[in-house]
Amino acid sequence: MQLGMIGLGRMGGNIVRRLMKQGHTTVVYDKDPKAVAAVAADGAVGANAL
């Protein structure tokens, strides 16, 4: 399943990582590009705009 997450703070980032471990594809966005890059390095697809 492909899922999206807006907001990669403490809770959003952990949710995305757990979803990826369960085999889901995730697309992520955060106002901080560094947060997107960190989660994208773990396998998520980063988005730079909503």
C-alpha distance matrix in Angstrom:
0.0 3.8 6.4 10.1 13.1 16.7 19.3 19.3 22.2 22.7 20.2 17.4 17.7 17.6 14.6 12.6 14.2 13.4 9.7 10.1 12.4 10.1 8.1 5.3 6.2 8.4 11.1 14.2 17.5 20.8 24.4 25.4 24.4 25.2 22.5 19.9 21.5 21.5 17.8 17.2 19.6 17.4 14.5 12.9 13.4 16.4 17.4 21.2 21.3 19.6
3.8 0.0 3.8 7.0 10.4 13.7 16.5 16.7 20.0 21.1 18.8 15.6 15.9 16.6 13.7 11.2 13.4 13.5 9.8 9.9 13.1 11.7 9.5 6.0 4.6 5.7 7.5 10.8 14.1 17.5 21.0 22.1 21.1 22.2 19.6 16.8 18.6 19.0 15.4 14.6 17.4 15.7 12.8 10.4 10.3 13.0 13.7 17.4 17.5 16.0
6.4 3.8 0.0 3.8 6.9 10.3 13.1 13.6 16.8 17.9 15.5 12.3 13.1 14.0 11.0 8.9 11.8 12.1 8.7 9.7 13.1 12.0 10.9 7.1 6.3 4.8 6.2 8.5 11.5 14.7 18.2 19.5 19.1 20.2 17.3 14.9 17.3 17.5 13.9 13.8 17.0 15.3 13.0 10.0 10.2 12.0 12.5 15.9 15.7 13.9
10.1 7.0 3.8 0.0 3.8 6.8 9.9 10.9 14.3 16.1 14.0 10.4 11.6 13.4 10.8 8.6 12.0 13.1 10.4 11.4 15.0 14.6 13.8 10.2 8.5 5.5 4.6 5.6 8.0 11.1 14.5 16.2 15.9 17.4 14.6 12.2 15.1 15.7 12.4 12.6 16.1 15.0 13.2 9.6 9.2 9.8 9.6 12.8 12.4 10.5
13.1 10.4 6.9 3.8 0.0 3.8 6.3 7.4 10.6 12.6 10.6 6.9 8.6 10.8 8.7 7.1 10.8 12.2 10.5 11.8 15.1 15.4 15.3 12.0 10.9 7.3 6.4 4.9 6.4 8.5 12.0 13.5 14.0 15.2 12.0 10.4 13.8 13.9 10.9 12.1 15.5 14.4 13.6 10.1 10.4 10.0 10.0 12.4 12.2 10.5
16.7 13.7 10.3 6.8 3.8 0.0 3.8 6.6 9.5 12.3 10.9 7.5 9.6 12.5 11.1 10.0 13.5 15.2 14.0 15.2 18.5 19.0 19.0 15.8 14.3 10.6 8.7 6.0 4.9 5.9 8.9 11.1 12.3 14.0 11.1 9.9 13.7 14.3 12.1 13.3 16.8 16.4 15.9 12.4 12.1 10.5 9.6 11.0 10.2 8.6
19.3 16.5 13.1 9.9 6.3 3.8 0.0 3.8 5.9 9.1 8.5 5.7 7.7 10.8 10.4 10.1 13.0 15.0 14.7 15.9 18.7 19.8 20.2 17.5 16.3 12.6 11.1 7.7 6.1 4.8 7.6 9.0 11.0 12.0 8.8 9.0 12.7 12.7 11.1 13.2 16.2 15.9 16.3 13.2 13.7 11.6 11.4 12.1 12.0 11.2
19.3 16.7 13.6 10.9 7.4 6.6 3.8 0.0 3.8 6.6 7.0 4.4 4.4 8.0 8.8 8.2 10.3 12.7 13.2 13.9 16.4 18.1 18.7 16.5 15.5 11.9 11.1 7.6 7.2 5.8 8.9 8.6 10.1 10.0 6.3 7.2 10.4 9.5 8.1 10.9 13.3 12.9 14.0 11.5 12.7 11.0 11.9 12.9 13.9 13.8
22.2 20.0 16.8 14.3 10.6 9.5 5.9 3.8 0.0 3.8 5.5 5.3 5.6 8.2 9.8 10.5 11.9 14.0 15.2 16.3 18.1 19.9 21.2 19.3 18.7 15.3 14.8 11.4 10.7 8.4 10.3 9.7 12.0 11.2 7.8 10.1 12.8 11.2 10.6 13.9 15.6 15.1 16.8 14.8 16.3 14.5 15.4 16.0 16.9 16.8
22.7 21.1 17.9 16.1 12.6 12.3 9.1 6.6 3.8 0.0 3.8 5.9 5.7 6.4 8.8 10.4 11.0 12.5 14.6 15.9 17.0 18.9 20.7 19.3 19.4 16.5 16.8 13.8 13.8 12.0 14.1 13.1 15.1 13.6 10.2 12.7 14.8 12.4 11.6 15.3 16.4 15.2 17.4 15.9 18.2 17.0 18.4 19.3 20.4 20.1
20.2 18.8 15.5 14.0 10.6 10.9 8.5 7.0 5.5 3.8 0.0 3.8 5.6 5.4 6.2 8.7 10.1 10.7 12.3 14.4 15.6 16.8 18.8 17.2 17.8 14.9 15.6 13.1 13.6 12.5 15.1 15.0 16.9 16.0 12.3 13.8 16.4 14.3 12.5 16.0 17.6 15.8 17.4 15.5 17.8 17.1 18.3 19.7 20.3 19.4
17.4 15.6 12.3 10.4 6.9 7.5 5.7 4.4 5.3 5.9 3.8 0.0 3.8 5.5 5.1 6.2 8.7 10.0 10.6 12.4 14.4 15.5 16.8 14.7 14.7 11.5 11.8 9.3 10.0 9.6 12.8 13.0 14.4 14.1 10.3 10.9 13.9 12.4 10.1 13.1 15.4 13.8 14.8 12.4 14.3 13.6 14.6 16.3 16.9 15.9
17.7 15.9 13.1 11.6 8.6 9.6 7.7 4.4 5.6 5.7 5.6 3.8 0.0 3.8 5.5 5.2 6.3 8.7 10.0 10.7 12.5 14.5 15.7 14.1 13.9 11.0 11.6 9.1 10.3 9.9 13.2 12.4 13.1 12.0 8.3 9.1 11.3 9.2 7.0 10.4 12.1 10.5 12.0 10.3 12.8 12.3 14.2 16.0 17.4 17.1
17.6 16.6 14.0 13.4 10.8 12.5 10.8 8.0 8.2 6.4 5.4 5.5 3.8 0.0 3.8 5.4 5.1 6.2 8.6 9.9 10.7 12.5 14.5 13.6 14.4 12.2 13.8 12.0 13.8 13.7 16.9 16.0 16.8 15.4 11.8 12.7 14.4 11.7 9.4 12.8 13.8 11.4 13.1 12.1 15.1 15.3 17.5 19.6 20.9 20.4
14.6 13.7 11.0 10.8 8.7 11.1 10.4 8.8 9.8 8.8 6.2 5.1 5.5 3.8 0.0 3.8 5.5 5.2 6.2 8.7 10.0 10.8 12.7 11.2 12.4 10.2 12.2 11.0 13.2 13.8 17.3 17.3 18.0 17.3 13.6 13.6 15.9 13.9 10.8 13.6 15.3 12.7 13.3 11.7 14.4 15.1 16.8 19.3 20.1 19.0
12.6 11.2 8.9 8.6 7.1 10.0 10.1 8.2 10.5 10.4 8.7 6.2 5.2 5.4 3.8 0.0 3.8 5.4 5.1 6.2 8.7 9.9 10.8 8.9 9.2 6.9 8.9 8.1 11.0 12.3 16.0 15.9 15.9 15.4 11.9 11.1 13.1 11.5 8.0 10.2 12.2 9.7 9.8 7.9 10.7 11.6 13.8 16.6 17.7 17.0
14.2 13.4 11.8 12.0 10.8 13.5 13.0 10.3 11.9 11.0 10.1 8.7 6.3 5.1 5.5 3.8 0.0 3.8 5.5 5.1 6.3 8.8 10.0 9.6 10.2 8.9 11.4 10.8 13.7 14.7 18.3 17.4 17.0 15.8 12.6 12.1 13.2 10.8 7.6 10.0 10.9 7.6 8.6 8.3 11.9 13.2 16.0 18.7 20.4 20.2
13.4 13.5 12.1 13.1 12.2 15.2 15.0 12.7 14.0 12.5 10.7 10.0 8.7 6.2 5.2 5.4 3.8 0.0 3.8 5.4 5.1 6.4 9.0 9.0 11.0 10.4 13.5 13.4 16.4 17.5 21.2 20.6 20.6 19.4 16.1 15.7 16.9 14.6 11.4 13.6 14.5 11.0 11.5 11.3 14.7 16.3 18.9 21.8 23.1 22.3
9.7 9.8 8.7 10.4 10.5 14.0 14.7 13.2 15.2 14.6 12.3 10.6 10.0 8.6 6.2 5.1 5.5 3.8 0.0 3.8 5.4 5.1 6.6 5.5 7.8 7.6 11.0 11.9 15.2 17.1 20.9 20.9 20.5 20.1 16.8 15.6 17.1 15.5 11.9 13.2 14.8 11.6 10.9 9.9 12.8 14.9 17.2 20.4 21.4 20.4
10.1 9.9 9.7 11.4 11.8 15.2 15.9 13.9 16.3 15.9 14.4 12.4 10.7 9.9 8.7 6.2 5.1 5.4 3.8 0.0 3.8 5.3 5.1 4.9 6.3 6.9 10.4 11.6 15.2 17.3 21.0 20.6 19.6 18.9 16.1 14.5 15.3 13.8 10.2 10.9 12.0 8.7 7.5 7.5 10.8 13.4 16.2 19.6 21.1 20.6
12.4 13.1 13.1 15.0 15.1 18.5 18.7 16.4 18.1 17.0 15.6 14.4 12.5 10.7 10.0 8.7 6.3 5.1 5.4 3.8 0.0 3.8 5.4 7.4 9.6 10.7 14.2 15.2 18.6 20.4 24.1 23.3 22.4 21.2 18.4 17.4 17.8 15.7 12.5 13.6 13.8 10.0 9.8 10.8 14.3 16.8 19.8 23.1 24.8 24.3
10.1 11.7 12.0 14.6 15.4 19.0 19.8 18.1 19.9 18.9 16.8 15.5 14.5 12.5 10.8 9.9 8.8 6.4 5.1 5.3 3.8 0.0 3.8 5.9 9.3 11.0 14.7 16.2 19.8 21.9 25.7 25.4 24.7 24.0 20.9 19.6 20.5 18.7 15.3 16.1 16.9 13.3 12.3 12.7 15.6 18.4 21.0 24.5 25.7 24.7
8.1 9.5 10.9 13.8 15.3 19.0 20.2 18.7 21.2 20.7 18.8 16.8 15.7 14.5 12.7 10.8 10.0 9.0 6.6 5.1 5.4 3.8 0.0 3.8 6.7 9.4 13.1 15.4 19.1 21.7 25.4 25.2 24.1 23.6 20.9 19.0 19.6 18.5 15.0 14.9 15.8 12.7 10.7 11.1 13.6 16.8 19.4 23.0 24.3 23.6
5.3 6.0 7.1 10.2 12.0 15.8 17.5 16.5 19.3 19.3 17.2 14.7 14.1 13.6 11.2 8.9 9.6 9.0 5.5 4.9 7.4 5.9 3.8 0.0 3.8 6.2 9.9 12.4 16.1 18.9 22.7 22.9 21.9 22.0 19.2 17.0 18.2 17.5 13.8 13.6 15.4 12.7 10.3 9.4 11.3 14.4 16.5 20.2 21.1 20.0
6.2 4.6 6.3 8.5 10.9 14.3 16.3 15.5 18.7 19.4 17.8 14.7 13.9 14.4 12.4 9.2 10.2 11.0 7.8 6.3 9.6 9.3 6.7 3.8 0.0 3.8 7.0 10.0 13.7 16.9 20.5 20.8 19.3 19.8 17.4 14.6 15.7 15.7 12.2 11.2 13.5 11.5 8.4 6.8 7.9 11.2 13.2 17.0 18.0 17.3
8.4 5.7 4.8 5.5 7.3 10.6 12.6 11.9 15.3 16.5 14.9 11.5 11.0 12.2 10.2 6.9 8.9 10.4 7.6 6.9 10.7 11.0 9.4 6.2 3.8 0.0 3.8 6.3 10.1 13.1 16.8 17.3 16.1 16.8 14.2 11.5 13.2 13.4 9.7 9.2 12.2 10.6 8.2 5.2 6.1 8.5 10.3 14.0 14.9 14.2
11.1 7.5 6.2 4.6 6.4 8.7 11.1 11.1 14.8 16.8 15.6 11.8 11.6 13.8 12.2 8.9 11.4 13.5 11.0 10.4 14.2 14.7 13.1 9.9 7.0 3.8 0.0 3.8 7.1 10.6 14.0 14.8 13.6 15.0 12.7 9.6 11.7 12.9 9.7 8.7 12.4 11.9 9.6 5.9 4.6 5.8 6.7 10.4 11.2 10.7
14.2 10.8 8.5 5.6 4.9 6.0 7.7 7.6 11.4 13.8 13.1 9.3 9.1 12.0 11.0 8.1 10.8 13.4 11.9 11.6 15.2 16.2 15.4 12.4 10.0 6.3 3.8 0.0 3.8 7.0 10.5 11.3 10.5 11.9 9.4 6.6 9.6 10.6 7.9 8.0 11.7 11.6 10.4 6.8 6.2 5.1 5.8 8.7 9.7 9.5
17.5 14.1 11.5 8.0 6.4 4.9 6.1 7.2 10.7 13.8 13.6 10.0 10.3 13.8 13.2 11.0 13.7 16.4 15.2 15.2 18.6 19.8 19.1 16.1 13.7 10.1 7.1 3.8 0.0 3.8 6.9 8.4 8.3 10.5 8.5 6.1 9.7 11.3 9.7 10.0 13.5 14.2 13.6 10.1 9.0 6.3 5.2 6.5 7.1 7.2
20.8 17.5 14.7 11.1 8.5 5.9 4.8 5.8 8.4 12.0 12.5 9.6 9.9 13.7 13.8 12.3 14.7 17.5 17.1 17.3 20.4 21.9 21.7 18.9 16.9 13.1 10.6 7.0 3.8 0.0 3.8 5.2 6.6 8.6 6.6 6.0 9.7 10.9 10.3 11.4 14.4 15.3 15.6 12.5 12.0 9.0 8.2 7.9 8.6 9.2
24.4 21.0 18.2 14.5 12.0 8.9 7.6 8.9 10.3 14.1 15.1 12.8 13.2 16.9 17.3 16.0 18.3 21.2 20.9 21.0 24.1 25.7 25.4 22.7 20.5 16.8 14.0 10.5 6.9 3.8 0.0 3.8 6.2 8.9 8.2 8.4 11.4 13.0 13.3 14.2 16.9 18.3 18.8 15.9 15.0 11.5 10.1 8.3 8.7 9.9
25.4 22.1 19.5 16.2 13.5 11.1 9.0 8.6 9.7 13.1 15.0 13.0 12.4 16.0 17.3 15.9 17.4 20.6 20.9 20.6 23.3 25.4 25.2 22.9 20.8 17.3 14.8 11.3 8.4 5.2 3.8 0.0 3.8 5.4 5.5 6.8 9.0 10.3 11.5 12.7 14.7 16.4 17.5 15.3 14.9 11.4 11.1 9.5 11.1 13.0
24.4 21.1 19.1 15.9 14.0 12.3 11.0 10.1 12.0 15.1 16.9 14.4 13.1 16.8 18.0 15.9 17.0 20.6 20.5 19.6 22.4 24.7 24.1 21.9 19.3 16.1 13.6 10.5 8.3 6.6 6.2 3.8 0.0 3.8 5.4 5.1 6.2 8.7 10.2 10.3 12.2 14.6 15.3 13.4 12.6 9.0 9.2 7.5 10.3 12.9
25.2 22.2 20.2 17.4 15.2 14.0 12.0 10.0 11.2 13.6 16.0 14.1 12.0 15.4 17.3 15.4 15.8 19.4 20.1 18.9 21.2 24.0 23.6 22.0 19.8 16.8 15.0 11.9 10.5 8.6 8.9 5.4 3.8 0.0 3.8 5.4 5.0 6.1 8.8 9.7 10.5 12.9 14.5 13.3 13.5 10.5 11.9 11.0 13.9 16.3
22.5 19.6 17.3 14.6 12.0 11.1 8.8 6.3 7.8 10.2 12.3 10.3 8.3 11.8 13.6 11.9 12.6 16.1 16.8 16.1 18.4 20.9 20.9 19.2 17.4 14.2 12.7 9.4 8.5 6.6 8.2 5.5 5.4 3.8 0.0 3.8 5.4 5.2 6.5 8.5 10.0 11.3 13.0 11.4 12.1 9.6 11.1 11.1 13.6 15.1
19.9 16.8 14.9 12.2 10.4 9.9 9.0 7.2 10.1 12.7 13.8 10.9 9.1 12.7 13.6 11.1 12.1 15.7 15.6 14.5 17.4 19.6 19.0 17.0 14.6 11.5 9.6 6.6 6.1 6.0 8.4 6.8 5.1 5.4 3.8 0.0 3.8 5.5 5.4 5.9 8.5 10.1 10.7 8.6 8.6 5.8 7.6 8.3 11.1 12.7
21.5 18.6 17.3 15.1 13.8 13.7 12.7 10.4 12.8 14.8 16.4 13.9 11.3 14.4 15.9 13.1 13.2 16.9 17.1 15.3 17.8 20.5 19.6 18.2 15.7 13.2 11.7 9.6 9.7 9.7 11.4 9.0 6.2 5.0 5.4 3.8 0.0 3.8 5.6 4.9 6.0 8.8 9.9 9.0 9.2 7.0 9.6 10.1 13.5 15.8
21.5 19.0 17.5 15.7 13.9 14.3 12.7 9.5 11.2 12.4 14.3 12.4 9.2 11.7 13.9 11.5 10.8 14.6 15.5 13.8 15.7 18.7 18.5 17.5 15.7 13.4 12.9 10.6 11.3 10.9 13.0 10.3 8.7 6.1 5.2 5.5 3.8 0.0 3.8 5.5 5.3 6.9 9.3 9.1 10.8 9.4 12.4 13.4 16.4 18.2
17.8 15.4 13.9 12.4 10.9 12.1 11.1 8.1 10.6 11.6 12.5 10.1 7.0 9.4 10.8 8.0 7.6 11.4 11.9 10.2 12.5 15.3 15.0 13.8 12.2 9.7 9.7 7.9 9.7 10.3 13.3 11.5 10.2 8.8 6.5 5.4 5.6 3.8 0.0 3.8 5.3 5.1 6.8 5.9 8.3 7.8 11.1 13.0 15.6 16.7
17.2 14.6 13.8 12.6 12.1 13.3 13.2 10.9 13.9 15.3 16.0 13.1 10.4 12.8 13.6 10.2 10.0 13.6 13.2 10.9 13.6 16.1 14.9 13.6 11.2 9.2 8.7 8.0 10.0 11.4 14.2 12.7 10.3 9.7 8.5 5.9 4.9 5.5 3.8 0.0 3.8 5.2 5.1 4.3 5.6 5.6 9.4 11.6 14.6 16.1
19.6 17.4 17.0 16.1 15.5 16.8 16.2 13.3 15.6 16.4 17.6 15.4 12.1 13.8 15.3 12.2 10.9 14.5 14.8 12.0 13.8 16.9 15.8 15.4 13.5 12.2 12.4 11.7 13.5 14.4 16.9 14.7 12.2 10.5 10.0 8.5 6.0 5.3 5.3 3.8 0.0 3.8 5.5 7.1 8.9 9.2 12.9 14.7 18.0 19.7
17.4 15.7 15.3 15.0 14.4 16.4 15.9 12.9 15.1 15.2 15.8 13.8 10.5 11.4 12.7 9.7 7.6 11.0 11.6 8.7 10.0 13.3 12.7 12.7 11.5 10.6 11.9 11.6 14.2 15.3 18.3 16.4 14.6 12.9 11.3 10.1 8.8 6.9 5.1 5.2 3.8 0.0 3.8 6.2 9.4 10.6 14.3 16.7 19.6 20.7
14.5 12.8 13.0 13.2 13.6 15.9 16.3 14.0 16.8 17.4 17.4 14.8 12.0 13.1 13.3 9.8 8.6 11.5 10.9 7.5 9.8 12.3 10.7 10.3 8.4 8.2 9.6 10.4 13.6 15.6 18.8 17.5 15.3 14.5 13.0 10.7 9.9 9.3 6.8 5.1 5.5 3.8 0.0 3.8 6.7 9.1 12.8 15.7 18.3 19.2
12.9 10.4 10.0 9.6 10.1 12.4 13.2 11.5 14.8 15.9 15.5 12.4 10.3 12.1 11.7 7.9 8.3 11.3 9.9 7.5 10.8 12.7 11.1 9.4 6.8 5.2 5.9 6.8 10.1 12.5 15.9 15.3 13.4 13.3 11.4 8.6 9.0 9.1 5.9 4.3 7.1 6.2 3.8 0.0 3.8 6.2 9.5 12.8 15.0 15.6
13.4 10.3 10.2 9.2 10.4 12.1 13.7 12.7 16.3 18.2 17.8 14.3 12.8 15.1 14.4 10.7 11.9 14.7 12.8 10.8 14.3 15.6 13.6 11.3 7.9 6.1 4.6 6.2 9.0 12.0 15.0 14.9 12.6 13.5 12.1 8.6 9.2 10.8 8.3 5.6 8.9 9.4 6.7 3.8 0.0 3.8 6.7 10.1 12.3 13.1
16.4 13.0 12.0 9.8 10.0 10.5 11.6 11.0 14.5 17.0 17.1 13.6 12.3 15.3 15.1 11.6 13.2 16.3 14.9 13.4 16.8 18.4 16.8 14.4 11.2 8.5 5.8 5.1 6.3 9.0 11.5 11.4 9.0 10.5 9.6 5.8 7.0 9.4 7.8 5.6 9.2 10.6 9.1 6.2 3.8 0.0 3.8 6.7 9.3 10.8
17.4 13.7 12.5 9.6 10.0 9.6 11.4 11.9 15.4 18.4 18.3 14.6 14.2 17.5 16.8 13.8 16.0 18.9 17.2 16.2 19.8 21.0 19.4 16.5 13.2 10.3 6.7 5.8 5.2 8.2 10.1 11.1 9.2 11.9 11.1 7.6 9.6 12.4 11.1 9.4 12.9 14.3 12.8 9.5 6.7 3.8 0.0 3.8 5.7 7.3
21.2 17.4 15.9 12.8 12.4 11.0 12.1 12.9 16.0 19.3 19.7 16.3 16.0 19.6 19.3 16.6 18.7 21.8 20.4 19.6 23.1 24.5 23.0 20.2 17.0 14.0 10.4 8.7 6.5 7.9 8.3 9.5 7.5 11.0 11.1 8.3 10.1 13.4 13.0 11.6 14.7 16.7 15.7 12.8 10.1 6.7 3.8 0.0 3.8 7.1
21.3 17.5 15.7 12.4 12.2 10.2 12.0 13.9 16.9 20.4 20.3 16.9 17.4 20.9 20.1 17.7 20.4 23.1 21.4 21.1 24.8 25.7 24.3 21.1 18.0 14.9 11.2 9.7 7.1 8.6 8.7 11.1 10.3 13.9 13.6 11.1 13.5 16.4 15.6 14.6 18.0 19.6 18.3 15.0 12.3 9.3 5.7 3.8 0.0 3.8
19.6 16.0 13.9 10.5 10.5 8.6 11.2 13.8 16.8 20.1 19.4 15.9 17.1 20.4 19.0 17.0 20.2 22.3 20.4 20.6 24.3 24.7 23.6 20.0 17.3 14.2 10.7 9.5 7.2 9.2 9.9 13.0 12.9 16.3 15.1 12.7 15.8 18.2 16.7 16.1 19.7 20.7 19.2 15.6 13.1 10.8 7.3 7.1 3.8 0.0
